[in-house]
Amino acid sequence: MSEQQHPSQLFMVREDLSTLPALSLPPGYAARSLQPGDEKEWERIINDSFGGEHPFDKEMASDEPYKPERVWFITDDRNVPIATASAWFRPQYKESTGYLHMVGLLQSQGGKKLGLYVSLAALLHMVQDGFTRAVLNTDDFRIPAVKTYLNLGFVPVFTDSGHHERWQALANKLNCRIDAIQTDGTPLVLEPSC
C-alpha cells in the first residue's frame, strides 16, 4: 500500500527524527501546545492560511490521533497563537511514523520562519511520542511550506507518475536543483539541494 494518503498531493518523508536541531526561537516568540480556549485561535490561523472554514471540532478534535498536547503553536509576545502545526499519526503508515499535520500561520506573519519553528516543535513532540520518522502531504502551490519542509530535512518521494514533473517545476520556482535517485521498481525519491 502506498504511504500517500491523498493521490493528488505531494508526499515527503524525513527518515530520521533523531538528528533534529533544538528549537531556538527569536526574542518575543514562544512555543506551546494547545490550551483550553485555543481552538478558536487554531481556526483563525488555519482559515487565514488555507482559506475557507475549518472547524476545530470537525477537523481535529474528532480525529482519532487528537490529543491537545499534539497541537502546537508559536505565540507572539502577548501569548497569542500566530502559527500552528500538529504531531499526528495515520494508521496506514509504519508504526514508528509520525504525520506532520495542519501546518499554517497567519498570512500577516509570513517571512519570519514561523512555519519552520512550529513544524520543528511538532516534530520534536513526535520524538517524545516515540516516533522515529515523519511524513507529510503538501501541495505544489504552497511554495514557502515546501521550502520549509526541505529545510527541515524532508525528502520528496515520487508516489505518482506525474510527480517528477511537479517537483521539477517546484525546483524551478525555488531556484534550486533537486536531484532524483532512481530505484529499481520502488518509488522515486528526490534528494533536495536547495
SULTA-V54815 format. One record per backbone hydrogen bond with DSSP energy under -1.0 kcal/mol. CO is the residue of the C=O (numbers start at 0). NH is the residue of the N-H. Records with the same first field share a line. If there is no record, write none. Layout:
CO->NH + NH
//
This chain:
5->8
9->137
10->156
11->135
12->154
13->133
16->19
25->28
29->74
31->72
34->37
37->41
38->42
39->43
40->44
41->45
42->46
43->47
44->48
45->49
46->50
54->58
55->59 + 60
56->61
59->62
62->65
66->69
67->33 + 70
69->86
70->33
71->84
72->31
73->81 + 82
74->29
75->78
79->75
81->105
82->73
83->103
84->71
85->87 + 100
87->98
89->92
93->96
95->131 + 132
97->134
98->87
100->85
103->83
105->108
106->109
112->116
113->117
114->118
115->119
116->120
117->121
118->122
119->123
120->124
121->125
122->126
123->127
124->128
125->130
126->129
131->16
132->97
133->13
134->99
135->11
137->9
138->141
140->142
141->145
142->146
143->147
144->148
145->149
146->150
147->151
148->153
149->152
154->12
155->189
159->162
161->165
162->166
163->167
164->168
165->169
166->170
167->171
168->172
169->173
170->175
176->192
178->190
180->188
187->157
188->180
190->178
//
